[in-house]
Amino acid sequence: MQTLNNASQGEANIIQYDVKVLLSGDVDVRAGDIFIIDGVRYESAKEPFVYVTHQEVLLIRKGYA
């Protein structure tokens, strides 16, 4: 049986999740670029997926709880 133990007092809980942003193809985005959306800092995970009408960028938010 697996248990979740986040009662450790010595370390902060790490927050990490992925977000997808849809942008115009006119915006130049590269892997590692920083986005600040509504005051929250995200990092571009990799090169965007570029389509004829738009591009999709995968972002990662990293932080501490």
Backbone torsions as a table, in degrees:
resi	resn	phi	psi	omega
1	MET	NA	130.7	177.7
2	GLN	-94.0	143.0	176.2
3	THR	-126.3	154.9	177.9
4	LEU	-101.9	120.2	-178.5
5	ASN	-120.0	100.0	175.2
6	ASN	-117.4	29.0	179.8
7	ALA	-89.5	5.1	179.3
8	SER	-63.6	125.5	-177.7
9	GLN	-88.6	-13.8	-175.7
10	GLY	-82.8	-17.4	-175.5
11	GLU	-128.7	147.0	175.2
12	ALA	-81.5	148.6	175.3
13	ASN	-72.6	132.7	-178.2
14	ILE	-89.1	133.3	175.4
15	ILE	-101.8	127.5	174.6
16	GLN	-150.3	125.7	174.5
17	TYR	-152.2	163.9	-175.5
18	ASP	-105.4	147.1	179.5
19	VAL	-135.3	142.7	175.3
20	LYS	-109.8	130.2	179.1
21	VAL	-116.8	135.6	176.4
22	LEU	-102.9	126.2	-176.9
23	LEU	-130.6	163.0	171.3
24	SER	-64.2	150.0	176.8
25	GLY	-68.8	-11.3	179.9
26	ASP	-76.0	-16.5	-177.5
27	VAL	-84.4	128.4	179.6
28	ASP	-86.7	112.2	-179.1
29	VAL	-122.5	135.7	177.9
30	ARG	-128.2	159.5	177.8
31	ALA	-58.0	134.3	179.0
32	GLY	91.1	-7.2	177.2
33	ASP	-61.9	148.9	-179.8
34	ILE	-101.2	132.5	175.3
35	PHE	-116.3	138.1	172.0
36	ILE	-119.5	112.4	-176.0
37	ILE	-121.2	119.9	-177.2
38	ASP	51.6	38.7	177.0
39	GLY	80.0	4.0	-179.6
40	VAL	-106.3	133.3	-176.2
41	ARG	-91.4	128.1	177.3
42	TYR	-125.7	158.3	176.3
43	GLU	-123.1	138.7	177.7
44	SER	-68.3	124.2	-174.9
45	ALA	-72.4	-39.6	-179.9
46	LYS	-160.4	-174.0	179.6
47	GLU	-60.8	145.2	-178.7
48	PRO	-70.5	158.1	172.5
49	PHE	-90.6	112.3	-173.9
50	VAL	-99.4	128.9	177.0
51	TYR	-118.9	175.4	-177.9
52	VAL	-63.1	-40.2	-173.8
53	THR	-98.1	-18.3	-175.2
54	HIS	-165.2	-177.9	171.9
55	GLN	-136.0	149.8	178.7
56	GLU	-113.6	129.0	-177.9
57	VAL	-119.3	126.5	175.9
58	LEU	-89.4	125.3	-178.4
59	LEU	-114.8	152.5	177.0
60	ILE	-123.0	132.1	172.9
61	ARG	-104.8	127.9	177.7
62	LYS	-123.8	137.7	179.2
63	GLY	-172.7	-170.1	-179.8
64	TYR	-126.4	144.0	179.2
65	ALA	-82.2	NA	NA
